[in-house]
Amino acid sequence: MKHQKYSRRQFLTSTSIALAGAAIASKPVWGMPSYIPNLGKPNSLFKGVQIGVITYSFRSLPSSAEQLLQYCLDCNISAIELMGTPAEQFAGAPAAPPRVKDAVERKAVMAEYHRKLAEWRSQVPMTKFEQLKQMYNKAGVSIYGYKPNALGVNNTDAEIDYALRAAKALGANQVNVEYPKKPGQTKRLGSIAARHKIHVGYHGHLQQTFDMWDGALEQSPYNAINFDMGHYVAAGFDPIAFLHAKQEHIVSMHTKDRKTKENGGANLPWGEGDTPIDEVLQLMSKRSYKFPATIELEYAIPAGSDAVKEVAKCVEYARKALNA
């Protein structure tokens, strides 16, 4: 018999109809709850492990805040790390200018844009960010991380302050940023973060080592690790040993499957690389680690597929790995 494929929307519609019929039946149906609060909402919390996604994973698709929310629902994702641009667009930030060909003119245009953006960030009320949180939460999606382009060495203190206030308004407990090259920047960020009691998660790529974050962690209790175990494997290290030693400082973990350094380091669909995704997720469940495992889609999307379908595959992979 040919397998019939249902979309999430079709499934939810048919389920809702079935439950409605049960509710109005003349006699109560044994075992049928009178109210199911999470009916129709996504749930990617498996065996105590929160599977999330960084919205960067949907970069190949139109990515307004509303569109990103729909992608999460289609993937059965119930928690996310939100990139800054869609949130700022939702909140009314100045639009980025069209690309200018002339290099000198382009530099001047972008400098003016960044000046206007910095001014907007320093003054914007948190109302729209709170509305964004409510919209996502109502649909069953929480925002645990916020990653705006506002935490760099060239950003003002007012912009950094904005990023932390926005994260709090979104319901996040962390802002995330690429690990800075200058140690003075981690001290600066950690000091401002302490005033807001929001963690700064520093994200690494192939420069990750076992002790890369130690200096930043010593500077502030609000400096933390946004670990990327796929890149860590490609750099030649064991992520399980890292988790055992550093888990209390990790606020979120980017999850992808890469080959080891010796095997070329390629990004591959989950289950085809050398990253011990199954073992790590099972360890997180067994040890009750509280940080989320964030899907970061970086492998090439196969022909005939798209980012939503591939993220959904990763969610299902995680569910099976945890036997949930």
N, C-alpha and C positions, 0 to 999 in steps of 0.2 A: 504494500500500500504506500502510495506516495505521501511523504511527510508534508503537512500543510503548515506554512509559515505565517504566523500572525505578527502584526506590528504591536508595539506596546499599547498604542491607542486602542486598537481593536480588542486586545486582551482586557484592558481596563473597562472598556465599554461593556463587553459581554459579562464580565464579572459583576459590574455594577447592576446590570439588569437582573442577573441571577439573585443577587442579594436583595434587590428591591422586591422581587417576587416572593422571596422567603419572608420578608418583613410584613407583607400584606396578606400572607396566607391565613386562613381561618384558624388554624392550629399552629402553635409555635413549632419550629423545626428544632429537633434535638441537637444540641451542640452548636447552634447558630447564634453568635453573639448579637445582642441588640444594637451594638455600635462598635465599629472598628475605626479608631481614630486615624490610623495610618493608611487606610485603604486608598489605593491609587497613587501613593507617594513612593518615591524611590527609597531603596534601603541597601546601601553598600557597606553596612557594618556586619562583618562576618566573624563569628567566634571571638568577639571583643576587639577585632582589628578593623579600624576605620579605613576603608579604601576610598581615596579621593582622587581628584585629577587637578592638575594645573591647567588653567584655561588656555595656556600657550599650546596645548595639544590640539586645539581646534583652529590653529592659525591659518590653515588652508581653506577655511570656510568663512562666510560673513560672520562677524563676531560682535554684534551689539550685546548689551547686557541681557536683553530679552531672548535673543537667539541662543546665547550661551546657556541660559537656563533651560531652554527646550532641549538642547543637546544633552544636558545632564539627565533630564527626565527620560530621554530616549535611551541613554546608556545605563540607567538604573544607578546613577551616582547621587549620593546624598550629602556629600561634603566636598568643598573645593578650595584650592588656592587660586585666588582671582588676580589676574594681571591688571595693571593700573589703567590702561587706556579705556576699556569699556566702562569701567566704573566712573572715570573722569568724564567721559562723554555723556553718560547718564546724568551726571551732576552739572553739566553745562560748561565744561572747560572750553577754552578757545580752541578752535579747530586748527590742526596742523596745516601749514601752507602747502600749495602744490610744489612739486620739486622743480627747482630752477637749474638749468643746465650750466650756466656760468658759475664757476667755483667761487669766485670772489663775491658775486651777488648772492649766491646760495648761503654763504657763511653769514652775510649781513642779515638776510631774511630769517635764518634760523636763530640768530642771536636775538632778534626782535621778538620772535615767537617765544623763545625760552624766557625772555623778560616778562612778556605778558602772562605766560603760564605760571611763572613764579609769583607774580602779583596776584593772580587768581587764586592760587593755592593758599596764599597767606591770608586771604579774606573770605574764602568760601565757607558758608555755614554747613553744618553736617546734616542738614535736613534730608537732602537727596540721598546721601549715603545710608541714612537710617531707613528711608523708603526702599532702597535697593535691598537692604537686609530683610525687611518685612516681606517684600515680593518673593525673595528666594526662600525664606523660612516658611512662608505660607504654602509654597509648593513642595516643601519637604527637603530643601537643600540648605545646609549651613555653610558659612564661609569661615574657615579657620585660618586662612593666610591671605595676605594682601601684598602684591609685588608691584608697586608703582615705580616709575623711573624718577624718583624724587629723593634718593638716598645716597647719591654720589658725592664725590669731593667737591664738585662744582655747584651742588645745590646749596641753597641758603639754609640756615638753621630754621627759618620759618617754614620752608618746604618740608624739612624733616619732621618738624612738629606737626605739620598738616598730615603727613603720611601716617603718623602714629594715631592722631585723632580720628582720621578716616578709618583706619583699621579697627579701632575700638567701636566706631559707629556701625561698621559692617558686622560686628560680632566676632572679629578675629582676635586671636591671642598672639599673633606674630606678624611682623612685616619681614619680607625676605629680599635679599639683595645679593648680587655676586660678591664673592669675597674680595675686599679691596686690597690693593697692593701696599698701601701705606698704613702702618699700624696706628697712626694717629687718627685715621678715619674710624676704625673700630672703637677706639676710645671715645671719640666724639659721638658716634651713634649710640653706644652703650650708655653714655651719660644722659643723653636726651631721652632715651627709651626708659630709663629708670624713673623719670618724672611721670611717665604715663603708665608705667607697669605693663608695658607691652614688650615682648621679646623681639630681638632682631636675629633672624636666622640667616647665617652666612652660607651661601651656596657655592660649592666647588665643582670643578671639572677635572681634567686630568692632572691638575696641580695638587689634588687632594693627597695628603699623607696622614698617617696615624696621629701625628701631633700638630697638624696645620692650624687647628683652632685654639690651641692651648693658650697662646698669648692673649687672644681676644676674650677668652673665657675668664682669664685672670683680671681683666680690666673692668668687667661689670657683670653682676649676676643676671643682667638682662641681655647679655650677648649669648648667642646660642648657635646650634648647628642645624642647618638645612642640608642634611646629608644626601648625597647622590650615590647610591650603591652601584649603579651600572657604570658610572664613570670611575668609581673606586676600583672596580674589578678590572676595567680597561687600563687603569694605571698600574696594575700589578699587585693589588692587595686583597686581603680577605675581609669582606664586609661583616661576617659573623663575629670575628674577633673584635672588630671595631665596635659593633653594637654591644657586645658584652662589657666593654670598657667605658663606652661613652654615652650609653643610652639616656642617662639622666640629664644630659645636656642637649639632646636632640629634640627639636620641636616639630620637625616633619622630615620625611625621607622620600626623595624622588626615586621612583622605581621604574627601571627599564632593564632590558636584557642585552648585555654586550658580551662580546668575546673578550678573553683575557688579552693582555698585552702581547703575550707569546703567540696567540692565535689571530692577531691582527686587529683586535679591538672593535670589530664591526657592531653596529646597532642592528638587532634582529628582532623579529616577532617573539613574544614571550614563549619560553620553552625551547628556543633554538640556539640560545647563546650559552655563555658559561656562568652567568650570574645566578646564584642560588636563591631564586625568588621563593620557591616553595619552602625551603628550609628557613629563610628569614621570616616569612609570614607566620609559619608555625611557631617559631621562636617568640615572635611578638605576642602571639596568642597565649602560649604557655607561660611566659613571664609577665603577662599583663602590661606590656609596654603601651603607653597611652598616646604616643605620637602617631599621626596618620601615615599610611603608605600612599604616596601621591603618584598616580600614573602620569608619566611624562612621555608622550608619544613622539618618538624621534626616529623610528625605523621607517623605511620607505613604504608608503601606502600602496598595497597591491592594486593592480588594474581591476576596475570594477567595484572597488570598495571606496570608503571615505573615512575621514577621521572619526566620525561618530561610531561607525561599525567597528573600527579597530579598537577604540577605547572600550566599547561594549565587550569585545573579545577579551580584553585585559581584565575587566571586571569579572567575567565568567571564569577566567583562568584563576583569579584569586579566590573566588568562591569555592572552586573545586580543590584548590591547594589546601584550603582550610577545612574541607569536608563539611561545608555548611549547607 
